[in-house]
């Protein structure tokens, strides 16, 4: 069946045979499914309805609402999609998801059971902070934050309000001093209120080493 995009544009599993820094296999699977759902022609039931269901479940997983029961359900749906034939786009996408389930089972478990994303990619599982050692109080981030989540001022170290932050990444883009970071379960030493630049140093969390991926 013909779809709106060439099947070759769906990411290939070679991209995540070895996880690179900042790459989450669960989010990668979500991206594959989202691309396929947007491109499907609607003629194949498995492509249209099957991938829609898979996409909804994966979205729960990356949004903090997933459970361990979701993983076997995703597998069951993807195995059905991959085995029915009739739509190359759906088959490739389902096999991509199955690949991540097999090789990176621990990452899926972390998302569903412990509500963590080791790569700090899934927005629900990380917070944004200003790195005191790097912030120069230029206020670029404050001026460009669409959520009004950053407090500070000229000469003051900025503070990000996690309850307002929408994880849009704009502050990362505009900060000329690379003074933005992410943290997960371990919160770095940061001030609760804006303080003069240079008055506090940070103990930024060390990057977490990935567990050895589970062999397929």
C-alpha positions, -999 to +999 in steps of 0.1 A: +000+000+000+012+035-007+016+060+021+024+097+022+061+092+027+087+067+016+092+039+041+129+046+040+123+078+059+112+059+090+144+056+112+164+024+109+174+004+140+210+009+131+206+044+147+203+029+181+224-003+180+246+016+204+230+042+225+246+076+222+245+103+249+211+120+249+193+093+231+163+075+247+152+043+230+117+047+243+114+082+229+130+069+197+103+043+194+076+070+199+091+091+172+090+062+147+054+055+155+044+092+153+060+095+119+042+064+106+009+075+120+012+108+103+022+092+070-002+062+068-027+062+040-055+048+061-061+017+039-045-008+062-063-015+095-031-025+113-013+007+101-043+029+108-057+015+140-029-007+153-002+020+152-027+045+167-032+022+197+006+016+200+012+053+198-013+061+226+002+036+249+038+047+243+027+083+249+015+072+283+049+056+290+069+087+281+044+110+300+047+093+334+014+074+331+028+040+319+026+008+339+045-025+336+013-040+320+018-016+290+050-033+279+035-068+270+005-050+254+028-030+232+047-061+223+015-080+214+002-053+192+035-048+174+040-085+168+005-086+153+012-056+131+045-070+119+031-104+111-001-094+092+016-080+061+001-056+036+018-024+048+056-021+047+054+012+067+036-004+096+057-035+096+090-016+097+076+007+125+064-023+146+097-041+142+115-009+153+095-009+185+100-046+191+138-040+186+138-015+215+117-037+237+142-066+232+175-047+234+166-020+258+141-037+281+157-021+312+150+014+297+113+006+292+111-008+327+127+024+341+101+045+324+072+024+335+082+013+370+106+039+383+094+069+362+129+077+350+145+085+317+183+078+319+189+100+289+169+129+303+149+132+270+113+125+280+101+158+294+081+143+323+113+127+338+136+157+340+138+192+353+157+222+339+181+243+361+205+272+358+241+262+365+253+288+390+290+285+380+281+295+344+253+319+347+263+355+341+230+371+349+224+384+314+186+378+315+185+364+280+166+333+292+141+354+312+133+375+281+128+345+259+110+320+283+074+316+269+062+303+303+076+330+325+093+302+345+127+319+351+134+345+378+165+366+382+178+398+366+210+416+355+238+404+376+217+377+394+220+340+390+187+327+375+164+302+390+140+280+371+105+274+386+099+237+379+062+241+384+060+265+354+087+252+331+073+235+300+106+220+289+105+238+256+143+242+254+142+279+245+165+288+274+191+263+262+190+279+227+194+315+238+218+313+268+252+325+255+270+309+285+257+273+282+243+278+317+214+254+314+213+218+325+189+189+332+186+167+362+165+136+370+163+119+404+194+137+418+189+174+423+221+196+420+230+222+446+212+253+433+198+283+451+160+285+458+160+323+450+181+344+426+214+354+441+243+376+429+264+360+402+295+343+417+281+339+452+273+302+449+289+272+431+271+242+419+277+205+424+261+195+391+249+159+390+273+135+373+261+120+340+246+086+347+263+057+330+240+036+310+234+000+320+247-025+296+219-030+271+201-064+274+210-085+244+183-093+220 
